[in-house]
């Protein structure tokens, strides 16, 4: 089973991954966690290029291709092999991030992006996508106060981040069977409970 976590910057995805992975293991599954961009030796090098604050001159098309290069590597090297052996893969971001950030955020044609994504992933789609939804101001404030990495994408203007959030909600609305929207403004404990409920429902339906 392939589960992805998506959401705007500061939505709290990454902090929820370890506890969710442990919960899935308690249900009797082997679980692999990973993140994008990165997750492989090659992908981590690409991540450094994408996120560096001194690369602000990066063209959106360059950004797209770098993200998809890292994604192609992790699908081939990590995700597909783990799925084929029956493990659950829990990924912090995947292809929908490109549609939200580069599609809705930068205004790149979604059909073009989908073709690039299909090539990069070999058509691999998640079974369940958990969308952490939170208003943009709250998310960015969390990022700034959290003391973690503040990267080139975080530094885009507020209007960009609002377009990204709108894009995520549009994507979820178009595929309600795959997406589950989680209210990420709640306490971390409640968010975790909602995630577990969504995963159990998806496992049960399969």
C-alpha positions in Angstrom: 0.0 0.0 0.0 1.3 3.4 -1.0 0.3 6.3 1.3 1.4 9.9 0.7 1.2 13.0 3.0 0.7 16.3 1.3 0.1 19.9 2.4 1.3 23.5 2.4 4.5 24.5 4.2 4.1 24.4 7.9 1.1 22.0 7.9 2.8 19.6 10.2 3.2 16.6 7.9 6.8 15.6 8.8 6.3 15.6 12.6 3.4 13.1 12.2 5.2 10.5 10.1 7.0 8.6 12.9 3.9 8.0 15.0 1.7 7.1 12.0 4.4 4.6 10.8 4.4 3.0 14.3 0.7 2.7 14.3 0.6 1.0 10.9 3.3 -1.4 12.1 1.0 -2.2 15.1 -1.6 -3.3 12.5 0.8 -6.0 11.3 2.5 -4.3 8.3 6.1 -3.7 7.4 6.5 0.1 6.8 9.0 2.2 5.0 9.0 6.0 5.5 10.6 8.4 3.0 10.4 12.0 1.9 10.6 14.1 -1.2 12.7 15.5 -2.6 15.4 13.2 -1.4 15.3 9.7 0.1 18.2 8.4 -2.0 21.8 9.4 -2.4 21.1 11.0 -5.7 17.8 12.6 -4.6 19.4 14.2 -1.5 22.0 15.9 -3.7 19.1 17.2 -5.9 17.3 18.4 -2.8 20.2 20.5 -1.8 20.1 22.3 -5.2 16.4 22.8 -5.1 16.2 24.2 -1.6 19.2 26.5 -1.4 18.3 30.1 -0.7 21.1 31.3 -3.1 19.3 29.5 -6.0 16.4 32.0 -6.1 17.0 32.7 -9.8 15.9 29.1 -10.5 13.4 29.0 -13.4 10.1 27.1 -12.6 10.7 24.7 -15.4 14.1 23.9 -13.9 12.4 23.4 -10.5 9.9 20.9 -12.1 12.6 18.9 -13.8 14.8 18.7 -10.7 11.9 17.5 -8.5 10.9 14.9 -11.1 14.5 13.7 -11.4 14.7 13.1 -7.7 11.2 11.4 -7.8 12.2 9.1 -10.7 15.1 7.9 -8.7 13.2 7.2 -5.5 10.4 5.4 -7.3 12.9 3.1 -9.1 15.3 2.6 -6.2 13.0 2.6 -3.2 9.3 2.8 -3.6 8.5 0.2 -6.3 10.8 -2.5 -4.8 9.2 -2.0 -1.4 5.7 -2.1 -2.7 6.5 -5.2 -4.7 7.6 -7.0 -1.6 4.4 -6.1 0.2 5.5 -3.3 2.4 3.5 -0.2 3.2 5.4 2.9 1.9 4.6 6.2 3.7 6.0 9.2 1.8 6.2 12.8 3.0 5.3 14.4 -0.3 5.0 12.9 -3.8 3.8 13.8 -7.3 0.8 15.9 -6.1 3.3 18.4 -4.7 4.4 19.2 -8.2 0.8 19.8 -9.3 0.1 22.0 -6.3 3.3 24.0 -6.2 4.5 24.2 -9.8 1.0 23.8 -11.4 -1.3 26.0 -9.2 1.6 27.9 -7.6 3.6 28.8 -10.7 0.8 28.5 -13.2 2.3 25.8 -15.3 -0.1 23.8 -17.4 -1.4 20.9 -15.4 -1.7 18.6 -18.5 2.0 19.2 -19.3 2.9 18.5 -15.7 0.9 15.3 -15.6 2.7 14.0 -18.6 6.1 14.7 -17.0 5.0 13.1 -13.8 3.7 10.0 -15.5 7.1 9.6 -17.2 9.0 10.2 -13.9 6.9 7.8 -11.8 6.1 5.2 -14.5 2.4 5.9 -13.7 2.7 5.0 -10.0 -0.1 6.6 -8.0 -0.8 6.5 -4.3 -3.5 4.4 -2.8 -4.3 7.0 -0.2 -3.2 10.7 0.0 -3.6 12.5 3.4 -3.9 16.3 2.9 -2.9 18.4 5.8 -4.9 21.5 5.4 -4.1 24.7 7.3 -4.4 28.4 6.4 -1.2 29.8 4.8 -0.4 32.4 7.5 -0.6 29.8 10.3 1.6 27.4 8.3 4.3 29.9 7.5 4.3 31.2 11.1 4.9 27.6 12.3 7.8 27.3 9.9 9.4 30.5 11.1 9.0 29.7 14.8 9.9 26.0 14.5 13.6 26.8 14.0 13.9 24.2 11.2 15.0 24.6 7.6 13.7 27.8 5.9 14.2 27.1 2.2 13.8 28.7 -1.2 10.2 27.5 -1.6 9.2 28.7 1.9 10.4 32.1 0.8 7.9 32.6 -2.0 5.4 35.4 -1.6 2.1 34.8 0.3 0.0 34.8 -2.9 2.0 31.8 -4.2 1.3 29.8 -1.0 -2.4 30.7 -1.2 -2.5 29.3 -4.7 -0.8 26.2 -3.5 -3.3 25.6 -0.8 -6.2 26.2 -3.2 -4.6 23.8 -5.6 -4.4 21.0 -3.0 -8.0 21.5 -2.2 -8.9 21.3 -5.9 -6.9 18.1 -6.4 -8.6 16.5 -3.3 -12.1 17.6 -4.6 -11.3 15.9 -8.0 -10.3 12.5 -6.5 -12.3 12.1 -3.3 -11.8 8.3 -3.3 -8.0 8.8 -2.9 -7.7 11.9 -0.9 -8.6 12.5 2.8 -8.5 16.1 4.0 -7.2 16.5 7.6 -7.7 19.7 9.6 -4.1 20.4 10.4 -5.1 23.4 12.6 -6.1 21.0 15.4 -3.8 19.8 18.1 -1.1 17.4 17.0 -2.8 14.6 19.0 -6.1 15.1 17.2 -4.4 15.3 13.9 -2.7 11.9 14.6 -6.1 10.4 15.6 -7.6 11.6 12.3 -4.7 10.2 10.3 -5.1 6.8 12.0 -8.8 6.7 11.3 -8.2 7.5 7.6 -5.6 4.8 7.3 -7.7 2.2 9.0 -10.6 3.0 6.7 -8.4 2.7 3.7 -6.9 -0.6 4.8 -10.4 -1.9 5.6 -11.7 -1.0 2.1 -8.8 -2.9 0.5 
